Amino acid sequence: MKRRSMEPVRVPRLVGLAAEAAHDAALDAGVLAVDQDPSHTATMDGTVVRQQPMPGREVKVGTSVLIWVRTDSDGGGGGGGGSRLPTGPRPLLPAGTK
């Protein structure tokens, strides 16, 4: 079925789907699932735990739907909600110290 770009589409329910399946479902519906954490990819293992806009909302074809993906490496113990602190170069120690 071919869509005309002017017709609105409904945002699918992506919460609960595996990340890869969510990206596929979004494309099938005419929208684009975009992970809010750029370190996640569509092929990463994980489950969508939140999305914006909500399912059922009518949007233009090609609209981005933000998804939040929880992976096994995210700790799985709840909590969360914070952002990771950046890791960068460590400061140099003054000469003669260890």
Backbone hydrogen bonds in HBPLUS format (Angstrom, degrees):
<---DONOR---> <-ACCEPTOR-->    atom                        ^
c    i                          cat <-CA-CA->   ^        H-A-AA   ^      H-
h    n   atom  resd res      DA  || num        DHA   H-A  angle D-A-AA Bond
n    s   type  num  typ     dist DA aas  dist angle  dist       angle   num
A0007-GLU N   A0004-ARG O   3.11 MM   3  5.73 157.4  2.16 120.4 126.3     1
A0009-VAL N   A0059-VAL O   2.80 MM  50  5.52 162.0  1.84 161.6 166.2     2
A0059-VAL N   A0009-VAL O   2.84 MM  50  5.52 159.4  1.88 159.6 165.4     3
A0011-VAL N   A0057-ARG O   2.89 MM  46  5.46 154.7  1.95 147.7 155.2     4
A0056-GLY N   A0011-VAL O   2.75 MM  45  5.12 169.9  1.76 148.3 147.6     5
A0017-LEU N   A0014-LEU O   3.07 MM   3  5.64 162.5  2.10 135.8 139.0     6
A0016-GLY N   A0048-VAL O   2.80 MM  32  5.39 170.7  1.81 146.4 148.0     7
A0048-VAL N   A0017-LEU O   2.88 MM  31  5.65 167.8  1.90 168.4 169.9     8
A0022-ALA N   A0018-ALA O   2.83 MM   4  6.06 153.0  1.91 159.5 168.6     9
A0019-ALA N   A0046-GLY O   2.97 MM  27  5.64 149.8  2.06 138.9 140.5    10
A0023-HIS N   A0019-ALA O   3.06 MM   4  6.35 156.7  2.11 152.3 157.3    11
A0024-ASP N   A0020-GLU O   3.12 MM   4  6.41 158.5  2.17 146.2 151.9    12
A0025-ALA N   A0021-ALA O   2.82 MM   4  6.04 162.1  1.85 151.1 156.2    13
A0026-ALA N   A0022-ALA O   2.91 MM   4  6.04 156.6  1.97 147.2 153.5    14
A0027-LEU N   A0023-HIS O   3.07 MM   4  6.29 163.9  2.10 147.1 151.2    15
A0028-ASP N   A0024-ASP O   2.91 MM   4  6.17 159.4  1.95 151.6 157.6    16
A0029-ALA N   A0025-ALA O   3.05 MM   4  6.25 140.1  2.22 139.9 149.8    17
A0029-ALA N   A0026-ALA O   3.08 MM   3  5.13 126.1  2.38  96.2 110.3    18
A0030-GLY N   A0026-ALA O   3.06 MM   4  6.32 114.9  2.50 138.3 155.2    19
A0031-VAL N   A0026-ALA O   2.92 MM   5  5.13 161.4  1.96 148.4 143.0    20
A0030-GLY N   A0027-LEU O   3.02 MM   3  5.01 148.7  2.12  99.9 109.8    21
A0062-GLY N   A0030-GLY O   2.66 MM  32  5.83 168.3  1.67 163.4 166.1    22
A0032-LEU N   A0063-THR O   2.94 MM  31  6.11 166.8  1.96 149.8 151.5    23
A0065-VAL N   A0032-LEU O   2.71 MM  33  5.87 160.7  1.74 152.1 153.7    24
A0034-VAL N   A0065-VAL O   2.85 MM  31  5.86 165.4  1.87 144.3 147.0    25
A0067-ILE N   A0034-VAL O   2.92 MM  33  5.96 149.4  2.02 138.4 140.6    26
A0036-GLN N   A0067-ILE O   2.98 MM  31  5.96 163.4  2.01 160.9 161.1    27
A0040-HIS N   A0037-ASP O   2.99 MM   3  5.86 169.2  2.01 130.6 133.8    28
A0044-MET N   A0041-THR O   3.11 MM   3  5.32 164.7  2.13 110.5 115.2    29
A0047-THR N   A0070-ARG O   2.95 MM  23  5.42 156.3  2.01 144.9 146.1    30
A0070-ARG N   A0047-THR O   2.89 MM  23  5.42 166.8  1.91 153.2 151.5    31
A0049-VAL N   A0068-TRP O   2.80 MM  19  5.71 165.3  1.83 164.6 169.6    32
A0068-TRP N   A0050-ARG O   2.98 MM  18  5.13 155.9  2.04 143.5 142.7    33
A0052-GLN N   A0066-LEU O   2.92 MM  14  5.15 144.8  2.05 144.7 149.7    34
A0066-LEU N   A0052-GLN O   2.84 MM  14  5.15 139.1  2.00 168.6 155.3    35
A0057-ARG N   A0054-MET O   3.44 MM   3  6.18 163.3  2.47 135.1 137.7    36
A0063-THR N   A0060-LYS O   3.12 MM   3  5.69 150.0  2.22 142.5 140.5    37
A0074-ASP N   A0071-THR O   2.87 MM   3  5.18 160.9  1.91 111.6 117.9    38
A0097-THR N   A0094-PRO O   3.25 MM   3  6.04 143.2  2.39 148.1 146.5    39
